[in-house]
Amino acid sequence: MQNIIQTEHLTKKFGKIIAVDNLDLEIPHGVTFGLLGPNGAGKTTTVRILNAIIKPTSGKAKVNGYDIQKDQKKVKSISGFLPESPGLYDKLTCVEFLEFIGELYSVPSAILKERIYELIELFELKGRENDLLEGYSRGMKQKVCLMSAIIHDPKVIFLDEPTSNLDPEASLMVRDMIQQLAKKADKTIFLCTHLLKHAEDLCDIIGIIKEGKLVIEGDTKKIIEETDTKDLEQAYLKIMGKVREEDLLGWRK
């Protein structure tokens, strides 16, 4: 199976801080890959590099064969990116917002109109598509953000903490949408998350990142076997190191 994402010694430094440290990835086409780790581990920096938003300090990376530094426009044209805190124009309707995003990607108008209504059906927003976004719930808004990330039919979809700031019901709804998207659309999905359950439910391959370094990679079974643990939660805690009681009670000092 051909790799759609490949990195070689990918590194990003912010001054003395190493956000991503010699990251080597080989991600095949059509899989859902999960980059799992705590906040500050380097997940967001990684996807921003792979989307040609920021440049690496050193190392190489290709997305669908395009070099992230030499072919920035090509990389962006075949990638969809949902950041952790996406922006919406609340005074637009769902249809108007998707038309606006589609035009930014130069999607032909006839194709764009058809695609918008296909997505409205897929994400179960029929009947609300002409309502202003300001009247949408958080879960519905996140659906629209996800729709905007795929409106140009990208080959790779990058999702950075897609259930961040959502209540449990909305989080489950978005998770199910991602699962449905992976099954129906034949896309490669790169998911950044710190939620073990989402990684386990959604991902074919999981990479666990700690302090910018990729510690382990594989399916859930492989990670459990290599860490000699009983489940993904135990494996994750073993890799990260258990939280000490004195850290939790540090406020008392």
C-alpha positions, -999 to 999 in steps of 0.1 A, spaced: 0 0 0 14 34 -10 22 59 17 3 92 14 22 108 42 59 104 48 82 123 71 119 119 77 136 133 108 109 161 109 119 186 136 105 219 147 121 242 173 107 274 188 138 289 203 151 264 228 119 244 228 118 213 206 81 209 197 86 181 172 117 159 175 130 138 146 95 125 136 95 96 112 60 86 98 48 64 70 11 65 67 -6 45 39 -35 58 18 -70 51 31 -63 46 68 -73 66 98 -41 75 117 -43 88 152 -16 109 168 -22 104 205 -6 124 233 -12 150 260 -16 187 254 18 202 244 31 169 231 36 183 195 4 171 178 -8 205 166 27 216 154 29 184 134 -3 189 115 5 226 109 38 215 94 21 188 72 -4 214 60 24 237 49 12 264 74 45 265 92 80 254 81 100 227 98 133 236 113 148 205 97 138 172 81 116 164 52 79 155 46 57 147 17 19 146 14 6 126 -15 41 129 -31 42 167 -27 71 182 -8 57 204 21 82 231 14 86 231 -24 50 223 -33 30 243 -6 0 251 -29 -3 215 -40 -2 203 -5 -29 227 6 -51 218 -24 -52 181 -16 -55 186 22 -84 194 44 -76 209 78 -99 213 108 -80 232 136 -88 228 173 -106 262 174 -120 268 139 -138 301 130 -173 305 116 -192 335 103 -223 334 125 -242 358 102 -240 334 73 -262 303 68 -247 268 65 -251 269 27 -236 304 24 -206 295 45 -199 264 25 -203 283 -7 -177 308 6 -152 281 15 -157 262 -17 -150 294 -37 -118 299 -18 -107 265 -30 -119 273 -66 -145 245 -67 -166 249 -99 -200 263 -90 -220 234 -104 -200 208 -85 -200 230 -54 -238 232 -52 -242 194 -56 -214 187 -31 -229 211 -4 -262 193 -5 -246 159 -4 -227 169 27 -259 184 43 -275 150 38 -245 131 51 -242 152 82 -279 153 89 -284 190 87 -313 190 62 -340 215 72 -314 237 90 -291 245 60 -306 280 55 -306 290 91 -280 314 104 -250 297 120 -255 318 152 -285 296 159 -266 263 157 -256 243 187 -218 236 193 -222 201 179 -239 214 147 -213 241 143 -185 215 145 -203 195 118 -203 226 96 -166 231 103 -159 195 93 -180 199 62 -159 230 53 -127 210 57 -138 184 31 -158 207 7 -130 206 -19 -128 168 -18 -93 165 -3 -72 133 -4 -61 138 33 -82 152 61 -63 166 92 -85 168 123 -69 185 153 -88 177 185 -122 177 166 -143 172 198 -125 199 218 -148 220 239 -179 199 231 -202 183 256 -203 145 257 -234 142 235 -220 165 208 -186 148 211 -201 115 204 -220 129 175 -189 143 159 -170 111 165 -197 91 147 -195 116 118 -158 110 115 -164 72 116 -190 75 89 -168 97 68 -139 73 70 -161 44 58 -179 62 30 -153 86 15 -122 65 10 -100 92 25 -69 92 46 -77 108 80 -50 122 103 -65 126 138 -49 144 167 -64 136 200 -57 131 237 -88 110 241 -80 73 243 -115 61 235 -117 82 203 -83 69 192 -92 33 199 -127 36 182 -116 55 151 -80 47 142 -65 19 122 -30 30 133 -20 50 164 12 68 171 18 80 207 38 112 210 56 125 241 75 157 243 78 159 205 90 123 201 71 94 185 74 67 212 54 39 196 33 32 166 9 5 154 -26 -8 159 -40 -11 194 -31 -48 197 5 -41 187 9 -12 212 -6 -34 240 17 -63 232 48 -41 230 41 -24 263 31 -56 280 -2 -41 292 -38 -52 292 -54 -23 272 -46 10 255 -52 30 286 -26 11 306 -2 13 276 -6 50 274 -1 55 311 29 33 311 45 53 283 36 87 297 44 78 333 17 79 360 7 112 375 21 115 409 -1 124 438 21 153 448 16 168 413 -22 166 417 -20 182 452 7 208 443 -18 236 449 -18 228 486 18 237 490 
